Amino acid sequence: MSIRWQDYPNEGLYDELINERKNPRKPAKRLANYLAKMGSEELQQRRQLADSNVQDMGVSFTVYTDEGNIDRAWPFDIIPRIIPAKEWEQVANGLKQRLRALNMFINDLYHGQEIIKDGVVPAYLIEKSKNFRPECIGVKPAFSVWAHICGSDLVRDANGQMYVLEDNLRVPSGVSYMLENRAITKRVLPEVFSRENVLPVDDYPSQLFDTLAALSPRRVKQPEIVVLTPGIFNSAYFEHAFLAQQMGAELVEGSDLMVDTDDCVYMRTIKGRERVDVIYRRIDDMFIDPEAFNKDSMLGVPGLIRAWKKGNVALANAPGAGVADDKVIYAYVPKIIEYYLGESALIPNVETYLCNDAEQRDYVLKNLDKLVVKPANESGGYGMLVGPHSTKKDQDTFATLIKKNPRNYIAQPTLSLSTAPTLVDGGVLEPRHMDLRPFILQSRGLYCTTGGLTRVAMVKGSLVVNSSQGGGSKDTWIVDTEGK
């Protein structure tokens, strides 16, 4: 059965492939026409092929439940999302601008705190920040960069405007799924992919390697880079192993490393000890070194912070970078950009209400049924209230939480996130809401992925895109419509 875009139910939504007149948008025209000719039965077969590829490639993620950890196949939708290259160039510039300013902000907080002295960011926000690390005061990482890998979440609203929803500066995950999505798409829709001028994403591992290598404290031809993982039970272990393999780096756990009396880090190998120059750590601050942080941690390396402070090893991301990975600080990012760079933000923030401000808090409490309320330092879609989908009991619970600890909560309007056609049961294409997580790297220079990980709310009408809560993903095509 062929697909008729005139029957596609996108009324009242901003769909990124099909416009309000039920016609394909210009960058998506060739794809939409091909899908229409392919028909629902063929699409079903292609989806089965994609599911087989996910299984064969071992692409998985772990969900934590009350019954234990469940390893699940990566949920993938075969209909790609398309963004024109000209628009993406502006977005990438905005993301680079943002990371530059955030790194200057973090570096300032651990040194002169000029931005606080000048009254741009209130001192008490930093004093009460869960991720400000006094242990990091005075440390001077290479290039004054603390957040080397950033995953900023973008959303497009009902008017087509792109916004930054939040920044992830601690241990951002998802880039391996971006790469695997592209590999699966090439296998499942080869004839469609070959006809489009889709910009590549497969240079990310080499870009990541170069970013990390530039941090090496030793000027050696081939610095020793390792990926430090909490182990196989971590939800992102697939990604840790994937990136280590793609970079040609060693995948290690805390017990594989040691800090000697010379305050250098060594890796235990069958050939003896080998000096480690750069650690791409996928372990939270509090667990990376029991000497400096959580003394009960079995995941980290005793003495690691000491070695880092002495300049004998580089850590990416640096401890303490999470001070800017705070949804309250997020509200100040446009001011942070203006303060350090003397520029206006190229990508706007979503309007944000700070519950520590009495007037804004009063507005939030009166409009909990309309707003999305988020805790300052949670991730994965946990601990939040989506007002229009909540009960009165949920709203009362959040009102109590906000009043008890107003510093810990922000609120934002419930955006009507953009949609794209998504294959559902029966070979039917229906709109589903989505966001986008590009990845930005910074050390000696700056790099932004060509697109990113598009996450999709697979449940009709849902705005929750996180895979841990039932979301899926799509390949993201940045299409150069002018170069072909």
N, C-alpha and C positions, 0 to 999 in steps of 0.2 A: 504494500500500500504506500503510495507516494505521500510526501509531506506538503501540506498547503500552509504557507506562512500566514495566509489570511485568517486561518483558524487558530493561530498562536495566541494564547490568552495573556497578553501583556498590557492590558488596559490599566492605566493609572500607575504604571511602573516606568522607570528609565531602564530600558533594556539595551545592552551594549552591542548586540548584533542586529536586532530588529527594531526599527523605529515605530513611532506611534501610528504611522500610516500602514503598518504591517509590511514594510519594505526593508530589505537588508540595508544596513548602513554601508557606506562606500567601501571601507576596508574589509568588510565581511561579505561582500557581494558574491565573490567567487565561491567561498566556503558554503554560504547559505544555499546557493543554487545547486551545488554538488550534493549537499545533504538532502535537498528536496527530491532530486532525481534518485538518490540512493534508496530512499524509502525506509519505512519502519522495520521491516523484516531484516533487511541488510544491516541496519544499525544495531539491531539486537545481536546479530551474529558478530559484528565488530566488537560489541561490548563483551561478549563471551570470550573473544580472542584477547581483549585487554585484561580480563580477569585471569585468564590462563597465564598471561605474561607476568602479571603481578605475582602470581603464585610461583612461577618458574624462577623469577628473579629474586624471590625472597624479600620483596618490599613489604615491610611490616612496621607496626608501631605497637607499643604496650599501653594498655589501659589499666589503671589501678582501680580495683573494686573491693567491696567488703569481703567478697569471696576469694580474693587473691588477684594476682596479676594475670591479665589475659592478653595473649599475643594475637593481634588481628592483622589480616591482610589490609594493605593500604587502599582506602576507598577512592576510586578514580572514575571520573566521568569523561567520556571520550570526546565530548563536544568542546573544542578549545575556545578560550576567550581571546578576543582580538582588540589590540590597542594600536593606533597608528603611530609610526616611528616619530613623526614630527611632534606629537603630543608627548611621547615618552621622553624625548630629549629634554623638554622643559621639566618634566617630573624628576628625571635623574639629576638635573642641576639643582633642583630644590632639595633633594635628599642629601646631596653632597654638602650643600650649604648648611643644612641642619646638623649633620654630623660634625662638621668643622666647628661650628659654634658650641655644640654640646661638649666636645672635647676641650675646648678652651674654658668652658664653664667648670668642668670637672677639675681641670688642672688648677684653676683659680681657687676653687674651694679647698684644695689641699695645700695651698700656698698663701697668697696674700688676702684672699676673700674680698677682693676689690668690689665685686658686684654686690656684696652684702653691705659694705661700707658706703656704697653709692646709693643704697636704698632701692635697688632694682628688684632683688629677691629678699624677702624677710628672713632675718637670722633664725627665727624660731622654727621655720620649715626645715632648715638643715639640722638644727639641734635635735629635732624630734624625728629625723629621718631614720628609718630602719636600716638603710643601706649606706649611711655615711660611716666610714671606717677611720676612727682616730689613728689607728695603726699606720695609715697611709699618708699622714701629714708629712710633708717635706720630701716625699719620694719623687724622683724625677725620671719617669719612664722615657724611652727613646721617642724623639720628636714631640715630646709633651702630649702624646696620645695615650689615652686610657681605654677607650672603647674602640678596639680595632675591627670588630665585626658587629654590625648593627642590623637588626631586622625591624624596619618601620612598617607598621600596618597602615595601609591606605584604604579609603572607602570613597565611592562616588555616590552622590546623593541624587534625589529625584530630579534635579536640574542639570545633572551631568557634571557638576563641579567635583573635582578630586580634593580630598582632605587627608591630612595625617590624623589617624585615630589615636595612635600611641607609638612610643619608641621602645624597643627591646634591646637593652645595652648590657645585660648580664651574660647570659649564655643563650643567645637567640638560636632557635632551631627551625628546621624545615627546608633548608636549602637542598639537601639530598633528594627530597621528594620533588622539588622543582626540576632537578636534573633527570630523575627517573621518569617523571611525567613526560618529559620531552622524548626520552628513549622509547617509551611505550607508544606515544602518539606516532612516531615515525614508523613503528611496526604495524599499527592498527589502521592508520590513514595515510599510507605512503604516497598514494596518487594525489591526494589533496595537498599534503605538505609540500610535495615537489613543485607544485604549481604556484605556490605563494612565495613571496620574498620575505621569509621569516628570519629575523635576525637571530644569531646563535646565542646559546647560553652555556655551551660546554667548555668555555674558557675559565669558568669559576674556580675549579680546583687549582689551576696553575696560577691564577690571580691570588688566591688565598695563600698558596705556598710562597709566592713572591712577597706578599704583605708580611707574612710571618718571618721569612728569612731576613728581611730588612731590619728586624728587631734584634737580631743576634748580637750579643755583647762581644763576641769574638769575631774578628775580621777573618773568617775562614771561607774557603771556596764553597764548601758544602756544610752549612751549619746543621747540627743535629736537632731536628724538629720532632716532637712527639705530641700525640693527642691523648690527653689524660681523661679517662672515662671512669664513672663510678662503677661500671660493670654491666654484665649482661641483663640485669633486671631493671636497668634504667629505661624509661619510656623512649628515649632517643638513641638507644644503643645502636640500632641499625645505622643511623646517621654517623655516629662516631666511627664505626668500623668502615663505612663507605668512604668518608672523607680521608681517613688515614690511608686507605688503599689507593684512592685516587691521587693523593699527594705523594705517595711513596714514603710516608712517615710511619713511625712505629705507633701502634695502639697500645697504651700502657694503663695499668691501674696504679694506685698509690704505692702498693707493695713492690712494684717493679722499679721504683725510684728511691734514691737516698741522698741526703745532704751530708757531706763529709766535713771534717774539721776545717777545711779550706773554704767553707761556705759556698761550695759549688755543688751542682746537682749532677748525679750520675745515674745511669740506667744499668740495671743488672742484666747481663746477657750471658750466653753460654761461653762467650769468648773472654768474659771478664767485664769490668766496669767501662762504660763509655760516657763521656761528658755530654750533658744535654744543654743546648743553647736556648731553645725556645719551647715553651709548653703552651699548646692550645688546649686550655682547660675547659672541660665540660662539667665541672663540679662547682657548686655554689660556694661563695666566699667562705661561709662559716665552716665548711668541711674540708678546705684544701690544706690546712696546716693546724694540727692539734696543739702546737706550741703557741700559735698566735690567736687562734679563734676557739672553736669548740674542742675542748681537750679530750672529749670522748669519741671524736671522729676516727673511724677506721678507713676512711676513703682517701684521705689526703697524705701529705708527705711531711713529717716533722722537720722543721727548719726551712721550709720552702720560702716563707716570707722573709726570713733572714737573708737567704741567698738572693732573693729578688731585690731587697733593699740595698744590698751590697753591689748590685749591678752585675751579678754573675749569671743571671738567667732572666729571660724575658717571659712574662706571663700575658697571655691574650685570652680573654679580655683581662685587663689589670684589675686586681682587687680594688674595691671602692668605686668602680665605674657605675655601679647600680644606683649611686646617689642621684643620677640623672634619669634613671629608669623608675620614675615615680610619677604617678598620674596627677599628683598635685604640681610637681615641678613642670610637667607637660604643659600646664596652662600658662607658664611663664616663657615657654620657648620662643615665641615671636619677639618678646622683649630681650631675651638672651641673644638672639640673632642680631637684633639692632644694636645691642650694647657692645658686643665683641667685633662684629663685622661692619657695622654702620650701614646695614642693608635691611630692606623689608623682607619678610619671609616670602619665598617664592611659592610655597604651598601652604595654604591656611590651616589652622587648627579647627577642629570641631568646637563650636561654642561650649564652654565648660563653666560649671558653677562650683565654686569652692565652698565646702561645707564649714570650713573654719571661719568664714566671713559670716557674721550674724545675719545680714540682709539677704545674702545669697542662700544661706542655710534655711531661712524662713521660707523662701520661695520653693526650695527643693522639698521641704516637708509638706508644703501645701499642694505639690504637684507630683507626688511619687507615682501616681497612676499614669503619668505621661512621660516620665523621664527614665533614662538608664542610669542606675547608680552603681559605681564601681569602687572597690577598696583600692587604696593607693598602690599596693605592692603585690597584688595577686596577679596570676596569669592563667591562661588556658580557659578563660570564660567562667572561672570559679568565683564564688562569693559575690556575684553581682545580681542586681535586680533589673529586669526588663519590665518597666512599669505597665505598659499596655497588656502584657501577657501574665501579669502577676495577680495574686489574690489579695483581698483586704488583709488577711493574716500576714502575708509576705510583706506588705507595705508597713504594717504595724511593727513587724520585727526590725525592718530597716530603719524606721523612725527611731526606735530605741537605740540601735547601733550608732546611728549618726549623732544623736544627742550625747551618747556616752563618750565617743571619740571622734569629734568633727574633723580633726586633722586628717583622719584616715579615709575620708570619703570625698568623692567628686560626683557630679551628675552632669549628664549631657542629654540633649534632645534625642528622642528616638528617631533616628534617620531612616528614611525609606531607602535602604541600600539598593544600588543598581543590581540588575539581574542579567542572566544570560541563559539561552536555551540549555536545558539539562535533560538527559535521557532518563526517563522513569519507567516504571513497569509497563509492559505492553508495547514498548518501542515508541512511546509518546514523548514529545518534547514539550517541556513546561518550564516557565521561568523560575529560577531559584536565586535567592540573594547571595552575594559573595563579597569578599574583601580581597586584598592583595598584599603579600609581604615580600617586597624587594629586599635585597641584601646589599649593604654598603660597606666597603672596606677602607681602612685608613691606616697607613704607617708613613712611609716616605711620600706617598701620593694618595689619591682617592680613586675609587672604582665603584661603580654601581652595576648590578646585574641588569641584563636586558630583559626586563619584566621581573617576574618573581613567582612566588607560590600563590596561586589563586585558590582560596579555600571557599567551599560552597556549603550553604545550609541545605542539606538534602531533604529536610522536612519542609513541606509546603508552608510558606508564610513565615517560617522561622528566620530569626536574625542571628542565631548562634552557629558559627561556622567551624568551631574547633573540632578536630577529629576525635578528641576524647569525649565529645558530647554529641556524636552522631554526624559530624560534618564530613564532607568529601573534598575532592580537589580536582582542578582542571589544569591542562597545559595552558600557558599564557603566551600568545603569539604577538610579538611586536613586529608589525608588518610595515615594510617600506613600500608604500603605494606609489611613491614618486620615482623609485629606482628601478621599477620593472613595469 
